[in-house]
Amino acid sequence: MAALASQTYTPTEEAEIQQWLTTSERLKTSDDAASILATLNAHLASRTTLLGAKPSKADVAIYQVLAPAVKSWSAEQRTGKDGHPNIVRHLDFVQNSPVFGLEVKDEEKIDVNADEVLYVKPPVDAKAEKERLKKEKAAAAAAAGTPAAAAGAGDKKTLVDRTKEAVAAVGDKAAQAKDAAVAAVAGGEGKKKEKKEKQPKQQKPAPAAEKPLSPGLIDLRVGHILKAIKHPDADSLYVSTIAMGDKPGSPDTEEYEGQVCRTVCSGLNGLIPLEEMQGRKIVAVCNLKPVKMRGIKSCAMVLAASPRLKEGEADDHKGPVELVSPPADAPAGERVYFEGWQAEPEKQINPSSSKKKSVWDVFQPGFTTTSDLEVGFDAGVVTELGKQGFGKLLTASGKPCTVKTLTNAVVR
């Protein structure tokens, strides 16, 4: 692999290579291999290699995982209407190109017949497609009864006809107005004008009662990081693609590898190795208002622990930092709550204002870790509650969330 060893990569490319290496591992054990293959096939539709044109060890890893299976694929699986022709093309390139240095023996190679193509997606006539969309739009407008539909529905009356009708209509309205005025004068003489009865003022609806203060108003869930890369424009940020159990079509989500995900920016670059961010479970705050971080919209926050500062000590943001980990078997989207503080989360937690602290700012100071490395909530720290007590951070199945080594730490 001398040719590969001579390649140089940008930090973004290095992160993408790491992600594809993680994907190759997931293909060995994932129950959702079909959706991963579909994503990979679509990714390779316009690329020679996984990075686009530049070869990398990620191409070799994908080849080594998929080659044994692809050898036995049927023609339909390879080039049928629902097949994966781009994967087959990519593997054929990897096994035959000297740049990858595999030196696969001919009898061990995937047998690829370039003439055996069962399905080719028909080309789209741009002009015909534009005309089709125009007709569909007109039909939809007609069904809705819009003025535009009426105008385009084939009204064949001449301009003269429409003008005559308009003049006649104006004349009719004028005559009706005159008759109404005469009748009003004749019938209203000698009669006092009746005063209109005053309508009672409508009562304004009472404002909705505020929910009792509780850390349960914060929407905490198990998240599964499917991909994490370095932010292209911020040295301290990672950009992660995280499944959090959102429904398809939810705001601020996208589909990745068959799962509904959110994009999350976190200031963990330099504090946690990028490889430790790949494919792992975390706890996410899911109802903070989305914010843009150096041009990328971040739609949640990853919970992490760091040492508690001593009095007078300044935060140098150098760590150590440890991610809060749910149980390994917790599914993405499972609710997480502090024991004794269950509540229905707010739809969205708005930022603090000059007059009022946000729910997050009220309760976060009470988030901590114990001597047993479990995460919990210390109610005595939150003056607004006026209560004492401690609740562990548990999943809906009753299992605790933990950190690796930090005790009596700040969690945020």
Secondary structure as a PSIPRED ss2 file (coil, helix, strand):
# PSIPRED VFORMAT (PSIPRED V4.0)

   1 M C   1.000  0.000  0.000
   2 A H   0.000  1.000  0.000
   3 A H   0.000  1.000  0.000
   4 L H   0.000  1.000  0.000
   5 A H   0.000  1.000  0.000
   6 S C   1.000  0.000  0.000
   7 Q C   1.000  0.000  0.000
   8 T C   1.000  0.000  0.000
   9 Y C   1.000  0.000  0.000
  10 T C   1.000  0.000  0.000
  11 P H   0.000  1.000  0.000
  12 T H   0.000  1.000  0.000
  13 E H   0.000  1.000  0.000
  14 E H   0.000  1.000  0.000
  15 A H   0.000  1.000  0.000
  16 E H   0.000  1.000  0.000
  17 I H   0.000  1.000  0.000
  18 Q H   0.000  1.000  0.000
  19 Q H   0.000  1.000  0.000
  20 W H   0.000  1.000  0.000
  21 L H   0.000  1.000  0.000
  22 T H   0.000  1.000  0.000
  23 T H   0.000  1.000  0.000
  24 S H   0.000  1.000  0.000
  25 E H   0.000  1.000  0.000
  26 R H   0.000  1.000  0.000
  27 L H   0.000  1.000  0.000
  28 K H   0.000  1.000  0.000
  29 T H   0.000  1.000  0.000
  30 S C   1.000  0.000  0.000
  31 D C   1.000  0.000  0.000
  32 D C   1.000  0.000  0.000
  33 A H   0.000  1.000  0.000
  34 A H   0.000  1.000  0.000
  35 S H   0.000  1.000  0.000
  36 I H   0.000  1.000  0.000
  37 L H   0.000  1.000  0.000
  38 A H   0.000  1.000  0.000
  39 T H   0.000  1.000  0.000
  40 L H   0.000  1.000  0.000
  41 N H   0.000  1.000  0.000
  42 A H   0.000  1.000  0.000
  43 H H   0.000  1.000  0.000
  44 L H   0.000  1.000  0.000
  45 A H   0.000  1.000  0.000
  46 S H   0.000  1.000  0.000
  47 R C   1.000  0.000  0.000
  48 T C   1.000  0.000  0.000
  49 T E   0.000  0.000  1.000
  50 L C   1.000  0.000  0.000
  51 L C   1.000  0.000  0.000
  52 G E   0.000  0.000  1.000
  53 A C   1.000  0.000  0.000
  54 K C   1.000  0.000  0.000
  55 P C   1.000  0.000  0.000
  56 S C   1.000  0.000  0.000
  57 K H   0.000  1.000  0.000
  58 A H   0.000  1.000  0.000
  59 D H   0.000  1.000  0.000
  60 V H   0.000  1.000  0.000
  61 A H   0.000  1.000  0.000
  62 I H   0.000  1.000  0.000
  63 Y H   0.000  1.000  0.000
  64 Q H   0.000  1.000  0.000
  65 V H   0.000  1.000  0.000
  66 L H   0.000  1.000  0.000
  67 A H   0.000  1.000  0.000
  68 P H   0.000  1.000  0.000
  69 A H   0.000  1.000  0.000
  70 V H   0.000  1.000  0.000
  71 K H   0.000  1.000  0.000
  72 S C   1.000  0.000  0.000
  73 W C   1.000  0.000  0.000
  74 S C   1.000  0.000  0.000
  75 A H   0.000  1.000  0.000
  76 E H   0.000  1.000  0.000
  77 Q H   0.000  1.000  0.000
  78 R H   0.000  1.000  0.000
  79 T H   0.000  1.000  0.000
  80 G C   1.000  0.000  0.000
  81 K C   1.000  0.000  0.000
  82 D C   1.000  0.000  0.000
  83 G C   1.000  0.000  0.000
  84 H C   1.000  0.000  0.000
  85 P H   0.000  1.000  0.000
  86 N H   0.000  1.000  0.000
  87 I H   0.000  1.000  0.000
  88 V H   0.000  1.000  0.000
  89 R H   0.000  1.000  0.000
  90 H H   0.000  1.000  0.000
  91 L H   0.000  1.000  0.000
  92 D H   0.000  1.000  0.000
  93 F H   0.000  1.000  0.000
  94 V H   0.000  1.000  0.000
  95 Q H   0.000  1.000  0.000
  96 N H   0.000  1.000  0.000
  97 S C   1.000  0.000  0.000
  98 P H   0.000  1.000  0.000
  99 V H   0.000  1.000  0.000
 100 F H   0.000  1.000  0.000
 101 G C   1.000  0.000  0.000
 102 L C   1.000  0.000  0.000
 103 E C   1.000  0.000  0.000
 104 V C   1.000  0.000  0.000
 105 K C   1.000  0.000  0.000
 106 D H   0.000  1.000  0.000
 107 E H   0.000  1.000  0.000
 108 E H   0.000  1.000  0.000
 109 K C   1.000  0.000  0.000
 110 I C   1.000  0.000  0.000
 111 D C   1.000  0.000  0.000
 112 V C   1.000  0.000  0.000
 113 N C   1.000  0.000  0.000
 114 A C   1.000  0.000  0.000
 115 D C   1.000  0.000  0.000
 116 E C   1.000  0.000  0.000
 117 V C   1.000  0.000  0.000
 118 L C   1.000  0.000  0.000
 119 Y C   1.000  0.000  0.000
 120 V C   1.000  0.000  0.000
 121 K C   1.000  0.000  0.000
 122 P C   1.000  0.000  0.000
 123 P C   1.000  0.000  0.000
 124 V C   1.000  0.000  0.000
 125 D C   1.000  0.000  0.000
 126 A H   0.000  1.000  0.000
 127 K H   0.000  1.000  0.000
 128 A H   0.000  1.000  0.000
 129 E H   0.000  1.000  0.000
 130 K H   0.000  1.000  0.000
 131 E H   0.000  1.000  0.000
 132 R H   0.000  1.000  0.000
 133 L H   0.000  1.000  0.000
 134 K H   0.000  1.000  0.000
 135 K H   0.000  1.000  0.000
 136 E H   0.000  1.000  0.000
 137 K H   0.000  1.000  0.000
 138 A H   0.000  1.000  0.000
 139 A H   0.000  1.000  0.000
 140 A H   0.000  1.000  0.000
 141 A H   0.000  1.000  0.000
 142 A H   0.000  1.000  0.000
 143 A H   0.000  1.000  0.000
 144 A H   0.000  1.000  0.000
 145 G C   1.000  0.000  0.000
 146 T C   1.000  0.000  0.000
 147 P H   0.000  1.000  0.000
 148 A H   0.000  1.000  0.000
 149 A H   0.000  1.000  0.000
 150 A H   0.000  1.000  0.000
 151 A H   0.000  1.000  0.000
 152 G H   0.000  1.000  0.000
 153 A C   1.000  0.000  0.000
 154 G C   1.000  0.000  0.000
 155 D C   1.000  0.000  0.000
 156 K C   1.000  0.000  0.000
 157 K C   1.000  0.000  0.000
 158 T C   1.000  0.000  0.000
 159 L H   0.000  1.000  0.000
 160 V H   0.000  1.000  0.000
 161 D H   0.000  1.000  0.000
 162 R H   0.000  1.000  0.000
 163 T H   0.000  1.000  0.000
 164 K H   0.000  1.000  0.000
 165 E H   0.000  1.000  0.000
 166 A H   0.000  1.000  0.000
 167 V H   0.000  1.000  0.000
 168 A H   0.000  1.000  0.000
 169 A H   0.000  1.000  0.000
 170 V H   0.000  1.000  0.000
 171 G H   0.000  1.000  0.000
 172 D H   0.000  1.000  0.000
 173 K H   0.000  1.000  0.000
 174 A H   0.000  1.000  0.000
 175 A H   0.000  1.000  0.000
 176 Q H   0.000  1.000  0.000
 177 A H   0.000  1.000  0.000
 178 K H   0.000  1.000  0.000
 179 D H   0.000  1.000  0.000
 180 A H   0.000  1.000  0.000
 181 A H   0.000  1.000  0.000
 182 V H   0.000  1.000  0.000
 183 A H   0.000  1.000  0.000
 184 A H   0.000  1.000  0.000
 185 V H   0.000  1.000  0.000
 186 A H   0.000  1.000  0.000
 187 G H   0.000  1.000  0.000
 188 G H   0.000  1.000  0.000
 189 E C   1.000  0.000  0.000
 190 G C   1.000  0.000  0.000
 191 K C   1.000  0.000  0.000
 192 K C   1.000  0.000  0.000
 193 K C   1.000  0.000  0.000
 194 E C   1.000  0.000  0.000
 195 K C   1.000  0.000  0.000
 196 K C   1.000  0.000  0.000
 197 E C   1.000  0.000  0.000
 198 K C   1.000  0.000  0.000
 199 Q C   1.000  0.000  0.000
 200 P C   1.000  0.000  0.000
 201 K C   1.000  0.000  0.000
 202 Q C   1.000  0.000  0.000
 203 Q C   1.000  0.000  0.000
 204 K C   1.000  0.000  0.000
 205 P C   1.000  0.000  0.000
 206 A C   1.000  0.000  0.000
 207 P C   1.000  0.000  0.000
 208 A C   1.000  0.000  0.000
 209 A C   1.000  0.000  0.000
 210 E C   1.000  0.000  0.000
 211 K C   1.000  0.000  0.000
 212 P C   1.000  0.000  0.000
 213 L C   1.000  0.000  0.000
 214 S C   1.000  0.000  0.000
 215 P H   0.000  1.000  0.000
 216 G H   0.000  1.000  0.000
 217 L H   0.000  1.000  0.000
 218 I C   1.000  0.000  0.000
 219 D C   1.000  0.000  0.000
 220 L E   0.000  0.000  1.000
 221 R E   0.000  0.000  1.000
 222 V E   0.000  0.000  1.000
 223 G E   0.000  0.000  1.000
 224 H E   0.000  0.000  1.000
 225 I E   0.000  0.000  1.000
 226 L E   0.000  0.000  1.000
 227 K E   0.000  0.000  1.000
 228 A E   0.000  0.000  1.000
 229 I E   0.000  0.000  1.000
 230 K E   0.000  0.000  1.000
 231 H C   1.000  0.000  0.000
 232 P C   1.000  0.000  0.000
 233 D C   1.000  0.000  0.000
 234 A C   1.000  0.000  0.000
 235 D C   1.000  0.000  0.000
 236 S C   1.000  0.000  0.000
 237 L C   1.000  0.000  0.000
 238 Y E   0.000  0.000  1.000
 239 V E   0.000  0.000  1.000
 240 S E   0.000  0.000  1.000
 241 T E   0.000  0.000  1.000
 242 I E   0.000  0.000  1.000
 243 A E   0.000  0.000  1.000
 244 M C   1.000  0.000  0.000
 245 G C   1.000  0.000  0.000
 246 D C   1.000  0.000  0.000
 247 K C   1.000  0.000  0.000
 248 P C   1.000  0.000  0.000
 249 G C   1.000  0.000  0.000
 250 S C   1.000  0.000  0.000
 251 P C   1.000  0.000  0.000
 252 D C   1.000  0.000  0.000
 253 T C   1.000  0.000  0.000
 254 E E   0.000  0.000  1.000
 255 E E   0.000  0.000  1.000
 256 Y E   0.000  0.000  1.000
 257 E C   1.000  0.000  0.000
 258 G C   1.000  0.000  0.000
 259 Q E   0.000  0.000  1.000
 260 V E   0.000  0.000  1.000
 261 C E   0.000  0.000  1.000
 262 R E   0.000  0.000  1.000
 263 T E   0.000  0.000  1.000
 264 V E   0.000  0.000  1.000
 265 C E   0.000  0.000  1.000
 266 S E   0.000  0.000  1.000
 267 G C   1.000  0.000  0.000
 268 L C   1.000  0.000  0.000
 269 N C   1.000  0.000  0.000
 270 G C   1.000  0.000  0.000
 271 L C   1.000  0.000  0.000
 272 I C   1.000  0.000  0.000
 273 P C   1.000  0.000  0.000
 274 L H   0.000  1.000  0.000
 275 E H   0.000  1.000  0.000
 276 E H   0.000  1.000  0.000
 277 M H   0.000  1.000  0.000
 278 Q C   1.000  0.000  0.000
 279 G C   1.000  0.000  0.000
 280 R C   1.000  0.000  0.000
 281 K E   0.000  0.000  1.000
 282 I E   0.000  0.000  1.000
 283 V E   0.000  0.000  1.000
 284 A E   0.000  0.000  1.000
 285 V E   0.000  0.000  1.000
 286 C C   1.000  0.000  0.000
 287 N C   1.000  0.000  0.000
 288 L E   0.000  0.000  1.000
 289 K C   1.000  0.000  0.000
 290 P C   1.000  0.000  0.000
 291 V E   0.000  0.000  1.000
 292 K E   0.000  0.000  1.000
 293 M E   0.000  0.000  1.000
 294 R C   1.000  0.000  0.000
 295 G C   1.000  0.000  0.000
 296 I E   0.000  0.000  1.000
 297 K E   0.000  0.000  1.000
 298 S E   0.000  0.000  1.000
 299 C C   1.000  0.000  0.000
 300 A C   1.000  0.000  0.000
 301 M E   0.000  0.000  1.000
 302 V E   0.000  0.000  1.000
 303 L C   1.000  0.000  0.000
 304 A E   0.000  0.000  1.000
 305 A E   0.000  0.000  1.000
 306 S E   0.000  0.000  1.000
 307 P C   1.000  0.000  0.000
 308 R C   1.000  0.000  0.000
 309 L C   1.000  0.000  0.000
 310 K C   1.000  0.000  0.000
 311 E C   1.000  0.000  0.000
 312 G C   1.000  0.000  0.000
 313 E C   1.000  0.000  0.000
 314 A C   1.000  0.000  0.000
 315 D C   1.000  0.000  0.000
 316 D C   1.000  0.000  0.000
 317 H C   1.000  0.000  0.000
 318 K C   1.000  0.000  0.000
 319 G C   1.000  0.000  0.000
 320 P C   1.000  0.000  0.000
 321 V C   1.000  0.000  0.000
 322 E E   0.000  0.000  1.000
 323 L E   0.000  0.000  1.000
 324 V C   1.000  0.000  0.000
 325 S E   0.000  0.000  1.000
 326 P C   1.000  0.000  0.000
 327 P C   1.000  0.000  0.000
 328 A C   1.000  0.000  0.000
 329 D C   1.000  0.000  0.000
 330 A C   1.000  0.000  0.000
 331 P C   1.000  0.000  0.000
 332 A C   1.000  0.000  0.000
 333 G C   1.000  0.000  0.000
 334 E C   1.000  0.000  0.000
 335 R E   0.000  0.000  1.000
 336 V E   0.000  0.000  1.000
 337 Y E   0.000  0.000  1.000
 338 F E   0.000  0.000  1.000
 339 E C   1.000  0.000  0.000
 340 G C   1.000  0.000  0.000
 341 W C   1.000  0.000  0.000
 342 Q C   1.000  0.000  0.000
 343 A C   1.000  0.000  0.000
 344 E C   1.000  0.000  0.000
 345 P C   1.000  0.000  0.000
 346 E C   1.000  0.000  0.000
 347 K C   1.000  0.000  0.000
 348 Q C   1.000  0.000  0.000
 349 I E   0.000  0.000  1.000
 350 N C   1.000  0.000  0.000
 351 P C   1.000  0.000  0.000
 352 S C   1.000  0.000  0.000
 353 S C   1.000  0.000  0.000
 354 S C   1.000  0.000  0.000
 355 K C   1.000  0.000  0.000
 356 K C   1.000  0.000  0.000
 357 K C   1.000  0.000  0.000
 358 S C   1.000  0.000  0.000
 359 V H   0.000  1.000  0.000
 360 W H   0.000  1.000  0.000
 361 D H   0.000  1.000  0.000
 362 V H   0.000  1.000  0.000
 363 F H   0.000  1.000  0.000
 364 Q H   0.000  1.000  0.000
 365 P H   0.000  1.000  0.000
 366 G H   0.000  1.000  0.000
 367 F E   0.000  0.000  1.000
 368 T E   0.000  0.000  1.000
 369 T E   0.000  0.000  1.000
 370 T C   1.000  0.000  0.000
 371 S C   1.000  0.000  0.000
 372 D C   1.000  0.000  0.000
 373 L C   1.000  0.000  0.000
 374 E E   0.000  0.000  1.000
 375 V E   0.000  0.000  1.000
 376 G E   0.000  0.000  1.000
 377 F E   0.000  0.000  1.000
 378 D E   0.000  0.000  1.000
 379 A H   0.000  1.000  0.000
 380 G H   0.000  1.000  0.000
 381 V H   0.000  1.000  0.000
 382 V C   1.000  0.000  0.000
 383 T C   1.000  0.000  0.000
 384 E C   1.000  0.000  0.000
 385 L C   1.000  0.000  0.000
 386 G C   1.000  0.000  0.000
 387 K C   1.000  0.000  0.000
 388 Q C   1.000  0.000  0.000
 389 G C   1.000  0.000  0.000
 390 F E   0.000  0.000  1.000
 391 G E   0.000  0.000  1.000
 392 K E   0.000  0.000  1.000
 393 L E   0.000  0.000  1.000
 394 L E   0.000  0.000  1.000
 395 T E   0.000  0.000  1.000
 396 A C   1.000  0.000  0.000
 397 S C   1.000  0.000  0.000
 398 G C   1.000  0.000  0.000
 399 K C   1.000  0.000  0.000
 400 P E   0.000  0.000  1.000
 401 C C   1.000  0.000  0.000
 402 T E   0.000  0.000  1.000
 403 V C   1.000  0.000  0.000
 404 K C   1.000  0.000  0.000
 405 T C   1.000  0.000  0.000
 406 L C   1.000  0.000  0.000
 407 T C   1.000  0.000  0.000
 408 N C   1.000  0.000  0.000
 409 A C   1.000  0.000  0.000
 410 V E   0.000  0.000  1.000
 411 V E   0.000  0.000  1.000
 412 R C   1.000  0.000  0.000
